[in-house]
Amino acid sequence: MSTLFDRAKELIPGGVSSPARAFGAVEGDPIFAARGEGAYLVDTDGTRYIDYVQGFGAVILGHADERVTHAVIEAAGRGGAFGLSTEQEVRLASLVVERVPSVERTRFVTSGTEASMTAARIARAATGRSIILKFEGNYHGHSDAFLVKAGSGVATFGIPMAAGVPESSVADTIVVPYNDVAALDRAFEREIAAVFIEPIAANMGVIVPERAFVDAVASIARAHDALCVFDEVVTGFRIGSGAVQSGLGLTPDLTMFGKVLGGGLPVGAVGGRADLMELLAPIGPVYQAGTYAAHPHAMAAGVAALEALTPDDYATLEATATKLFEGLAEAAKHAGAEVTVVRAGTFGCVFFSADAPRNFDDAQKTDRAAFGRFHRAMRERGVLIAPSPFEAWFPSLAHGDAEIEQTIAAAREAFS
Ligand SMILES: Cc1ncc(COP(=O)(O)O)c(C=O)c1O
């Protein structure tokens, strides 16, 4: 019998609209989502999973949260794309500016990829320099200049960076190992426009960098008049009501957001110092535009999500994550599996390795085949995690004790 996946493969390359949705790395075929209900995902065969993908971190309140759904329906009733500014967009911008002290102005785009592209353009214009420095295994979206030793799907499928990306597009990209201050220092022998960093890496599994490393990124960039750019597409409004930078007391020049900011709808944003942001057209000479930028439905979803999230919610989510990841570590230990569980506040991941990776090389040496078997065993027990050892697990506010306990029970069997 022909499946939906068979049909999809005839129409869509690989049957998926993003390689991160393929199941090649985890012994299986892609799951087709029919609907989400809080902590649960129901596929087109009617199988119900406890879901830790949660839109690759875009969903934090749980699927189909009533407040977000209601806001989107209301917005849709007022129309679609207007090609004009809206009140909701100003509201969402004010929430970003209020919650992230380094952000004085923000511009909305439709994805994290676009946010990175725009940040790079601003940085190059502001400094009059071309070179962008990024870290191995950090993922800043799929634009050419950033597709060098990137994490996420690029790492999962070991995709060579060359295909379709001309040398010239990456000639001005320097890549340095994560957590390596000496290599960062050496790279500054060249004139660099900006250093891009995921302040908690979430695309080579989850790696919480050493504090001294993040401090060095900020101070070395400053010492060389380069911009410090934080990619908080995953961490923004997920790790707390602001961003990782707030907790560290750091003030990057520019920050990218996405995921949670859109409440599950397509939103990206770049924000930062007013003088830098006002280099953007129509004030300045840096061009950026979009038919769907600040789309009213997405703005409504973002406002509903951010307004719903209270400080108590973040404390609850952190408690949920602690229970989940401690339980997973305990389950692995009980089964005698060589596993390291990493939690970064409200999210985390499971590495099949004796120690927590510090960088991309370490992450690549973890046992991917074991992860594939684990993924399958969890799936068979009704738990869905992203189909790659390099993606994070995202518990949501809809995950309660019952879901966490069921997940840990499934993991106990899966690890053994
Ligand atoms: C840290 C980070 N930056 C940027 C992006 C790109 O965002 P998008 O997929 O919305 O283009 C992602 C996507 O996963 C990400 O994790």
The ligand as a Gaussian input file, in Angstrom:
#p B3LYP/6-31G(d) Opt

LIG

0 1
 C       20.363000      29.041000      16.645000
 C       19.612000      29.100000      15.357000
 N       19.782000      30.152000      14.557000
 C       19.123000      30.275000      13.396000
 C       18.253000      29.292000      12.976000
 C       17.542000      29.425000      11.673000
 O       16.194000      29.671000      11.887000
 P       15.109000      29.302000      10.775000
 O       15.037000      27.823000      10.698000
 O       13.843000      29.949000      11.300000
 O       15.561000      29.919000       9.504000
 C       18.035000      28.179000      13.770000
 C       17.119000      27.112000      13.361000
 O       17.007000      26.068000      13.930000
 C       18.744000      28.074000      14.996000
 O       18.597000      27.013000      15.794000

